[in-house]
Amino acid sequence: MATGRPAKVEQIYSVWVCGRLEIGSTDSPYGQAGFKMATAKVERRG
């Protein structure tokens, strides 16, 4: 997350995320990743 805080997500719902996907190595609270997303919009789908 850009703010450095864990995401608040309820695991029983799916979400639709729109934003810019950037390729490159980065660290997150969940481990290393090969991409990051600058989120523009998140919608609950379920």
Buried (B, 14 or more C-beta within 10 A) or exposed (E): EEEEEEEEEEEEEEEEEEEEEEEEEEEEEEEEEEEBBEEEEEEEEE
